[in-house]
Amino acid sequence: NPLIFNVQGRLWMLAKDADQAEAAFKKAIEIDATLPVSYMNLAELYFRAGKIDHAIHEYEAALAKDPKPLAAHTLLGIIWERQQQYDKAKAQFDQGQYADAEQAFKKIAKKYKDYSVEEDSLFYLGESRCFQEKYPAAEDAYADLLKKYSSTRYVDESTKRLFAIAKVWLKDPKPASEVELVRYEENPNAKSIE
């Protein structure tokens, strides 16, 4: 029964095991390729994973099987709306309109929590603030990104930017190679913490 595989796939989604969920939804489609809910579930999985083109394909496949499901129309509309908002914000950022991009990315990150676009928006929110020299706010955006998406694809760029912000706050300290290290034993004024 394809509905059993759909329920199983939804449970795998809740358990955050995308591979198992995808396999269950594909098995449901294999059993009954006319059932739109299987395509819709697979589309939602792809959407949450940031595989937008795949999500669009699956929602369109669901609607090809049955044009009535309002949820498929609605979610496909949300994908298009989200993509348009993100593309506009990214264009503003690329054109150096950092204040406008900051506001747009802030709205997107708030509206689309727990989706891949939130991850992208948090990164570009930090970048927009950093380029405006709003360092505390930029640091907050990068911290939110790293807290929520600890293995984000932006981990290298974010940590480099956080280091650069720290250097600004510390008034550009000397490079480590130029810092004289002092050993505990060599410092007669050092106090033991034991």
The 8 nearest C-alpha neighbors of each residue, nearest first, counted from 0:
[[1, 2, 3, 4, 30, 27, 31, 5],
 [2, 0, 27, 4, 3, 30, 5, 31],
 [1, 3, 5, 4, 0, 6, 27, 37],
 [2, 4, 6, 1, 5, 0, 7, 27],
 [5, 3, 7, 23, 1, 2, 27, 6],
 [4, 6, 2, 8, 7, 3, 24, 9],
 [7, 5, 9, 3, 8, 4, 2, 10],
 [6, 8, 4, 10, 5, 9, 3, 11],
 [7, 9, 20, 23, 5, 11, 10, 6],
 [10, 8, 12, 6, 11, 7, 5, 13],
 [9, 11, 13, 7, 12, 8, 14, 6],
 [12, 10, 20, 14, 8, 16, 13, 9],
 [11, 13, 15, 9, 14, 10, 20, 16],
 [14, 12, 10, 15, 11, 9, 16, 8],
 [13, 15, 11, 12, 16, 10, 17, 9],
 [16, 14, 12, 13, 17, 11, 20, 10],
 [15, 17, 11, 14, 18, 19, 12, 20],
 [16, 18, 20, 19, 15, 21, 12, 11],
 [17, 19, 21, 20, 16, 22, 11, 23],
 [18, 20, 22, 21, 17, 16, 11, 23],
 [21, 19, 8, 11, 17, 23, 22, 18],
 [20, 22, 18, 24, 19, 23, 17, 25],
 [21, 23, 19, 25, 20, 24, 26, 18],
 [24, 22, 8, 26, 4, 20, 21, 25],
 [25, 23, 27, 21, 26, 22, 5, 37],
 [26, 24, 28, 22, 27, 23, 29, 21],
 [25, 27, 29, 23, 24, 28, 22, 30],
 [26, 28, 1, 24, 30, 25, 4, 29],
 [29, 27, 32, 25, 31, 26, 30, 37],
 [28, 30, 26, 27, 31, 32, 25, 1],
 [31, 29, 27, 28, 1, 26, 32, 0],
 [32, 30, 28, 33, 29, 34, 27, 1],
 [31, 33, 28, 34, 29, 30, 27, 35],
 [34, 32, 31, 64, 35, 28, 65, 61],
 [33, 35, 36, 32, 31, 37, 64, 28],
 [36, 34, 61, 38, 37, 64, 33, 39],
 [37, 35, 39, 38, 34, 40, 61, 5],
 [38, 36, 40, 39, 35, 24, 28, 34],
 [37, 39, 41, 61, 57, 35, 36, 40],
 [40, 38, 36, 42, 41, 37, 58, 61],
 [41, 39, 43, 37, 42, 38, 36, 44],
 [40, 42, 44, 38, 39, 43, 24, 37],
 [43, 41, 54, 39, 57, 45, 40, 44],
 [44, 42, 46, 40, 45, 41, 47, 39],
 [43, 45, 41, 47, 42, 46, 40, 48],
 [46, 44, 50, 48, 54, 42, 43, 47],
 [45, 47, 43, 49, 54, 48, 44, 51],
 [46, 48, 114, 44, 45, 49, 43, 115],
 [49, 47, 45, 46, 50, 115, 44, 114],
 [48, 50, 115, 46, 51, 47, 45, 114],
 [51, 49, 45, 53, 48, 46, 52, 54],
 [50, 52, 54, 53, 49, 46, 55, 45],
 [51, 53, 55, 54, 50, 56, 45, 46],
 [52, 54, 56, 51, 55, 50, 45, 57],
 [55, 53, 42, 51, 45, 57, 46, 56],
 [54, 56, 52, 58, 53, 57, 59, 51],
 [57, 55, 53, 59, 54, 58, 60, 52],
 [56, 58, 60, 42, 54, 38, 59, 55],
 [59, 57, 61, 55, 60, 56, 39, 42],
 [58, 60, 62, 56, 57, 61, 55, 63],
 [59, 61, 57, 63, 58, 62, 56, 64],
 [62, 60, 35, 58, 38, 64, 59, 63],
 [61, 63, 66, 65, 59, 64, 60, 58],
 [62, 64, 60, 61, 65, 59, 66, 35],
 [65, 63, 61, 62, 33, 35, 60, 66],
 [64, 66, 62, 63, 67, 61, 35, 68],
 [65, 67, 62, 68, 63, 64, 61, 69],
 [66, 68, 65, 69, 62, 71, 72, 70],
 [69, 67, 70, 71, 66, 72, 65, 62],
 [68, 70, 72, 71, 67, 73, 66, 74],
 [71, 69, 73, 68, 72, 74, 75, 39],
 [70, 72, 74, 69, 73, 68, 58, 75],
 [73, 71, 69, 75, 70, 74, 76, 68],
 [74, 72, 70, 76, 71, 75, 69, 77],
 [75, 73, 77, 76, 71, 72, 70, 78],
 [74, 76, 78, 72, 77, 73, 71, 79],
 [77, 75, 73, 79, 74, 78, 80, 72],
 [78, 76, 74, 80, 75, 79, 81, 73],
 [79, 77, 75, 81, 76, 80, 82, 74],
 [78, 80, 82, 76, 77, 81, 83, 75],
 [81, 79, 77, 83, 82, 78, 76, 84],
 [82, 80, 84, 78, 83, 79, 77, 85],
 [81, 83, 85, 79, 80, 84, 86, 78],
 [82, 84, 86, 80, 81, 85, 87, 79],
 [85, 83, 81, 87, 82, 86, 80, 88],
 [84, 86, 88, 82, 87, 83, 89, 81],
 [85, 87, 89, 83, 88, 84, 82, 90],
 [88, 86, 90, 84, 85, 89, 83, 91],
 [89, 87, 100, 91, 85, 90, 86, 103],
 [88, 90, 92, 86, 91, 87, 85, 93],
 [91, 89, 93, 87, 92, 88, 86, 94],
 [92, 90, 96, 88, 94, 100, 89, 93],
 [91, 93, 89, 95, 100, 90, 94, 97],
 [92, 94, 90, 95, 91, 89, 96, 97],
 [95, 93, 91, 92, 96, 90, 97, 89],
 [94, 96, 92, 97, 93, 91, 100, 90],
 [97, 95, 91, 92, 94, 99, 98, 100],
 [96, 98, 127, 100, 95, 92, 99, 101],
 [99, 97, 101, 100, 96, 102, 127, 131],
 [100, 98, 102, 101, 97, 96, 103, 91],
 [99, 101, 97, 88, 103, 92, 91, 98],
 [100, 102, 98, 124, 104, 127, 99, 103],
 [103, 101, 105, 99, 100, 104, 106, 98],
 [102, 104, 100, 106, 105, 101, 88, 107],
 [105, 103, 120, 107, 101, 106, 124, 102],
 [104, 106, 102, 108, 103, 107, 101, 109],
 [107, 105, 109, 103, 104, 108, 110, 102],
 [106, 108, 104, 110, 109, 105, 111, 103],
 [109, 107, 117, 105, 120, 106, 111, 110],
 [108, 110, 106, 107, 111, 112, 105, 117],
 [109, 111, 107, 108, 112, 106, 117, 105],
 [112, 110, 108, 109, 117, 114, 107, 113],
 [111, 113, 114, 117, 109, 110, 108, 116],
 [114, 112, 111, 117, 115, 47, 118, 116],
 [115, 113, 47, 116, 117, 112, 111, 49],
 [114, 116, 49, 118, 117, 48, 47, 119],
 [115, 117, 119, 118, 114, 120, 111, 49],
 [118, 116, 108, 120, 115, 119, 114, 112],
 [117, 119, 115, 121, 116, 120, 144, 122],
 [120, 118, 116, 122, 117, 121, 123, 115],
 [119, 121, 117, 104, 123, 122, 108, 118],
 [122, 120, 124, 118, 123, 119, 144, 140],
 [123, 121, 125, 119, 120, 124, 126, 141],
 [122, 124, 126, 120, 125, 121, 127, 119],
 [123, 125, 121, 127, 101, 122, 126, 104],
 [126, 124, 137, 140, 128, 122, 123, 127],
 [125, 127, 123, 129, 128, 124, 130, 122],
 [128, 126, 97, 124, 101, 130, 129, 125],
 [129, 127, 137, 133, 131, 125, 126, 130],
 [128, 130, 132, 126, 131, 137, 127, 133],
 [129, 131, 132, 127, 128, 126, 97, 133],
 [130, 132, 128, 129, 133, 127, 97, 98],
 [133, 131, 129, 130, 134, 128, 137, 135],
 [134, 132, 128, 131, 129, 136, 135, 137],
 [133, 135, 137, 132, 136, 129, 138, 164],
 [136, 134, 138, 137, 133, 139, 164, 129],
 [137, 135, 139, 138, 134, 133, 140, 128],
 [138, 136, 125, 134, 128, 140, 129, 139],
 [137, 139, 135, 141, 136, 140, 134, 142],
 [138, 140, 136, 142, 137, 141, 143, 135],
 [141, 139, 125, 143, 137, 142, 138, 121],
 [142, 140, 144, 138, 143, 139, 125, 157],
 [141, 143, 139, 145, 144, 140, 146, 138],
 [144, 142, 146, 140, 141, 145, 147, 139],
 [143, 145, 141, 142, 147, 146, 148, 121],
 [146, 144, 149, 142, 148, 143, 147, 141],
 [145, 147, 143, 144, 149, 148, 142, 141],
 [146, 148, 144, 145, 149, 143, 118, 142],
 [149, 147, 151, 145, 150, 144, 146, 118],
 [150, 148, 145, 151, 146, 147, 144, 154],
 [151, 149, 148, 152, 154, 145, 153, 147],
 [152, 150, 148, 153, 154, 149, 145, 118],
 [151, 153, 154, 150, 155, 156, 148, 118],
 [154, 152, 151, 156, 155, 157, 122, 150],
 [153, 155, 157, 151, 156, 152, 158, 150],
 [156, 154, 158, 157, 153, 159, 152, 160],
 [155, 157, 159, 153, 158, 154, 160, 161],
 [158, 156, 160, 154, 159, 155, 153, 141],
 [157, 159, 161, 160, 155, 156, 154, 162],
 [160, 158, 162, 156, 157, 161, 155, 163],
 [159, 161, 163, 157, 162, 158, 156, 164],
 [162, 160, 158, 164, 163, 159, 157, 165],
 [163, 161, 165, 159, 160, 164, 158, 166],
 [162, 164, 160, 166, 161, 165, 159, 167],
 [165, 163, 161, 167, 166, 162, 160, 168],
 [166, 164, 168, 162, 167, 163, 169, 161],
 [165, 167, 171, 169, 163, 164, 168, 170],
 [168, 166, 170, 164, 165, 169, 171, 163],
 [167, 169, 165, 170, 166, 164, 171, 163],
 [170, 168, 166, 167, 171, 165, 172, 164],
 [171, 169, 167, 168, 166, 172, 165, 173],
 [170, 172, 166, 167, 169, 173, 168, 165],
 [173, 171, 170, 169, 166, 174, 167, 175],
 [172, 174, 177, 175, 178, 171, 176, 166],
 [173, 175, 176, 177, 172, 178, 171, 166],
 [174, 176, 178, 177, 173, 179, 172, 180],
 [175, 177, 174, 178, 173, 179, 180, 172],
 [178, 176, 175, 174, 173, 179, 180, 172],
 [179, 177, 175, 176, 180, 173, 174, 172],
 [180, 178, 177, 181, 176, 175, 182, 173],
 [179, 181, 178, 182, 177, 175, 176, 183],
 [182, 180, 179, 183, 185, 186, 184, 178],
 [183, 181, 185, 184, 180, 186, 189, 179],
 [182, 184, 186, 185, 181, 189, 187, 190],
 [185, 183, 182, 186, 187, 189, 181, 188],
 [186, 184, 182, 183, 187, 181, 189, 188],
 [185, 187, 183, 188, 189, 184, 182, 181],
 [186, 188, 189, 185, 184, 183, 190, 182],
 [189, 187, 186, 190, 185, 183, 184, 191],
 [190, 188, 186, 187, 183, 191, 184, 185],
 [191, 189, 188, 192, 187, 183, 193, 186],
 [190, 192, 193, 189, 183, 188, 184, 187],
 [191, 193, 190, 189, 183, 188, 184, 186],
 [192, 191, 190, 189, 183, 184, 188, 187]]
